[in-house]
Amino acid sequence: MKKFKKIILNIFLFILANIFIFCTLGIGLVYYGPFTRTRDFIVTTAMTTFTHQYLATTFLSKEEIDKIMEKYKVDVTGKSSDEKAIATFKPMVEKDKIDLIDVSNGRYKGYMLIISNPNRVVMGVAPSIGKYGMKLDEIVKSYDAVGGINAGGFEDDNGVGNGGTPQGLLISDNKVIFGNENTKYNVIGFNNEAKLILGQFTLKEVREKKIRDAATFEPFLIVNGETLIKNENSSPSLHPRTVIGQRQDGAVLMLVIDGRQLSSVGATLKEAQDIMLKHGAYNAANLDGGSSTTMVYNGKIINSPCSKYGPRYLPSAFIIKGTEGIGTKLQ
């Protein structure tokens, strides 16, 4: 009996040793071997989360991680939208509609709102901004709006922040909620003619352009019809995504893609860009994604936010004024 137990123990130790060897070898090949594409995918995906950065920091130095992240950064320097290329919208009852369409594929679930009247899209902010944020459905309800998506980024220590402090610029109804005079921001916003303006501007330039509602995030995806992400290799990480865009006829496109779930792993920036391009976006920009990604329409949360705590508290949201969404659903 003792001999039999010893044989079983030796077999177990042999298997355990081989598992350790193969795991170590696998980690070595991924992080230090020839599989740079796999390494970069893991690093860029992990470092844009709050809870899984250890997948990169455990095996690579800060310098190595920074070098990888810099390689995939989208350069928007000098890129700004031309508002003259967007038609000035003339309200017509029969044109004032909203369509909700399903843009899912086999790997992710995604939804898009197409708002024909861009004048309905404004910036909603949490009432206690600077202290506490508010969930998207609550922001939408507080403005008697019909829907919306999350907008700019915010301070979020260890992923458990209260959404009260925006990062970068925040403007609502021509009022600067957050922002410094001498700082140049990545601006994603609408001017007084309801045209989506993208660019890097100071507050002085924002006023000159009469931008009434805006937030800060990055990167821009499409500027004046030109895609800024040229190939899949330039945006390998998969995440939940929130994107806003505008067609040349003025219609506004709001996109969310779920991620970090078995039913929807997420999308690359290029995939999000391509969806916007397919639906006619002339200008489009990435908004705060990850666990913040949320869409509300007609009193319901349309997507499945990945935060284990449910929809997050946010400082800002692009919302759709009015209480009626006239149009088709889930085409």
N, C-alpha and C positions, 0 to 999 in steps of 0.2 A: 504493500500500500504506500509506504514512504517513497519507494522508488517511482511509483506511478505519479505521486504528487510532485516529485522533483522534476519528472519529465514535463508535466503540465506547466510547472512554474518556468522551466527553461523555454518552453514554446511561447509562453506569454511574454517573457522578457525579450525573446527574439523578435516577436511581432512588434512590441513596444519600441524596441531599438530601431527597427526598420521604419516605423511610422515617424519617429523623431528624425531619422536621417533624411527621409523623403520630404518631410515638412521643411527641414532646414535647407535642404537642397532647393526645394521649390521657392522658398523665400529668397534664397541667394540668387537664383536665376531671375526672379521677378525684379528685385530691387537693385541687383548689382550685375546682372548678366545681360544677355543680348536682347531681352524682351522689353525694350524701352517704351514701346507703345502701351503695353499692359501696365508697366510701372507708372507712366504718366497718367493713364486713365484712373488708376487707384489714387494717386496723389491729388490730382485736380478734383476728383469727386470728394475725397475725404476732407480736404482743406477748405472746402466751401460748405462744410457742415460744422456744427458746434460739438456734436457728440462723438464723431468718429475720426477726428484728426489724428488720433493715436495710430491709425493704420499707416500714416506717413511718418509721424514724428518718432515712432519707436525705432524705425529702421534707417531714417535719413536725417542728416543735419539740417539746420535751419537754412544754411547757405544753399544746400542742394535742393531743398524744397522751394526756396525763393526763385532759384534759377528755372525750375520746371514751371512754376506758376507764371513767371514773366514770359516764358516762351509762348504761352497760350493767351496772353492778354491781348484783347482787341484794341487796336489803336484808333481812337476817334478824334485825334488832334486835327484841328482844321476842318472837321466835318460839321456842317450846319445845314438845316433844311431851308428850302426856298419856298416861302409862303405864297409867292406869286404863282407857283405851279398848282396850287390847290384852289378849286373853285369856291367862290363865296356862296354859301348856302342860302337859298331863298326858300323859306318855309312853305311847304304845301302839305295840306292835310293828308292827301293820299300817299305822300312820300315819307311822312313822319312815322316810321315803323321800326321795330326791333325784331331781328331774327336770332334765334338761338340754334346753333348747329353743333352736331357731334363731329369732332375731327379725330376721333380715336383710331388707332390701328392695333395690330396684334400685340404690341409691346407697351403701349401707354394709352391712358384715357385722357381725352382733352375736349374742351368745349370753347366755342367762340360766340360772342355777342356781336352782331353787326347793327350799329345804330345809325340810321340814315340821316338823322338830324344832329349834327355835331354840337349845336348850341345846347343840347341837353346834357352834354358831358362837362362836369365841373369837378373841382377838388373838394372832397369832404374831409373834415378834420375832427378829431376827437375833441369834445368840449373842454376837457381838462388837459389839453396839450401841454407838454413840459412836465407833467406829473404822472398822468395815467393815460393809457391808450384805451381803445374800445374795439370790440369785435366788429367785423365788417357788417354783419347783418344789423347790428345796433347803429352803426354810423349811417347806413342806408336808411334805416327807419327814422333816425333823428332828423334827416333832411326830407322826409316824406318822398323818398326817391323809389324808383322801381328796381334798381339793381346797381351793380358796380363790381370792381375788382380792387384788391389791395394795390397800393402805389409805392411810395418811396421806402428806403431802408430806415432803420432806427437802432438806437443803442440797445444792446441785448446781451448783458453779461451772462456768460455761461448758458445761453439759450433759455433763460428763465426771466427775461426782462418783462416790464409791464407795458412796453410799447409807447411810452409817454414822450420820449425824446427823439425827434427825427434826426437823421444823419443828412447833412447837407442842406440844401435850399428847400423851403416849403412856402408856397404862395397859395392863397385862397381868396377868390373874389377881389383880386388886385391888391391884397394886403399881404405884406411879408410877415409870415408867422415865425420863420426861422431863416437866418442867413446873415452873413457879414458883408459889409460894403466892399471890402478890398479882396474878397475871395472870388475866384472863377470856378463856377460850378458846372457839372454836367446837367444841363437843364432838359427836362422832359415836361412839356406843358402846352397849354392852349392860349392863344392870344385873344383879343377882344372880338376877332372875327371867327372864332372857333376853329382856327387852323393849328394843327399840331406843330409845335416848334421844337426842334432838337438842335443842341449846340452847346458850346462851352462859353458861358457868359458871366459877367459880373452883374451885381444888382443894378448898376447904372444902365448896362446894356439891356437888361430885362425890362426896365421901365421904358427905354427907348423903343423896344419891340412891342410894348403894350401887352406883355404876357400876364394874363389874369389868374391862371391856375397852373401850378407847376410843382414838381418834386425832383429829387436827385436820385439817379441810379445809373447803372452802366451794364453792358455797353449798348450803344446804338446798334441796331441790326440792319436797317435799311435807311439810307439817306438819299433823297431825290431819285428814288428808283434803283439806286446802286446798293447791292448787298455787300456788307462789310466782312462777313465770314465767308471765305471763298471755298473752303473744303472742310470735310468732316474732321480732318486731323487737327484743325485749328480750334476745335471745341469738343474734346473727347468726353468730358464728364456728363453723367446723367443726373438730372435733378428735376424736381417740380419747377415749372416755369410760369411766370406771369408776364404778359407782353401787351403793349398798347400800340396801335398804329392807325394810319388814316389813308384812305384811298384818294385819288385825285378829284373824285366827285364830292369829297367832303365827308363821306361816311366813315365812322370810327369803328375800328376793330379791337375787341377786347378778347384776349386769349388766355386760358389757363390750361396747364397740363399737370396731371397728378404724377407723383413719383414717390420713391422709397417705400413702395408697397408691392406685395406679390402680384396684385392685379394690374399694377402700373408702375414700372420701374423708373420712369422719368424720360426726359428727352434731352438731347444736346441743344446748344444754342443754335446750331445750324438747322436742326430739325424744326425748332420753333420759328426761325427766320423763314424757312421754306414754306411753312404753313401760312405765314402772313403774306408771303409773296404770291402764293397760289390764290389767295383771296383778294388780291389786288392792292396790297399795301404799297404806298409810294414812300411813306416814312414809317418807321417802326422802331421801338426801343424796348429793351429788357427792363422789367421792373423787379422789385424784390420777390424772389422765388422761395424755394425751399419750403419750410413748414409754414411760411406766411401765405403761400399761394391759396387764394380763395376767390370764388365767384358767387355772387348772390343775384338772384333774379326772381321777381314776383314773389317775394317773401320767403324764398327757399335757398339754401346753400346748394349750389348745383354740383360742385365737385366734391372730392373727398380729401380735405386737408390732412397732411401726414403727421401733424403734431399729435403726440399721445395724449395731450391735454385738450384736444379739440381745436377749433378755430382760434387763432392767436389774437392778442390785443395789439392794435395797430394805431399809429398816429394819423395815417392819411389813407385816402382811397379815391380813385377816380369813380365817380358815381353818375348815375343817369337820372336827371331831374324828371319829375312827373310820376304819377302813380299807375300809369297804364303802359303795358308793353304790347303794342299792336304788332302782330306778325306771326311767323311760323315758329314752331318749337322742334328742336332736335331733328333737323333734316338728315 
